[in-house]
Amino acid sequence: WEKLCWNIPFNGLAVAMGGITTDKIVQDEDLRAVAKSLMEEVILVGNKDLESHGIPEETRLTDEVMKRMFDLTDTMGPYRPSTMIDLVENKPME
């Protein structure tokens, strides 16, 4: 689930916006807000899934995961997520 916290918002938005890099997402106030909202939804769904499998609460996803993901992405520069690369190179997307 932690990997999906990054992949869903950043791969998804990079493709939905026509093939932009992650720096464009984090530097644009509106796109950053959408990425945050998507990540919050992944955390919510992920924690429900973990709960349904009896995973202890102390090992579930927290806001710290989201903070870490944004802190990392803020420093990546013009990173090209794999799905965005597939889009701009006209390859089948995973």
Secondary structure, 3 states (H helix, E strand, C coil): CHHHHHHHHHHHHHHHCCCCCHHHHHHCHHHHHHHHHHHHHHHHHHHHHHHHCCCCHHHCCCHHHHHHHHHHHHCCCCCCCHHHHHHHCCCCCC
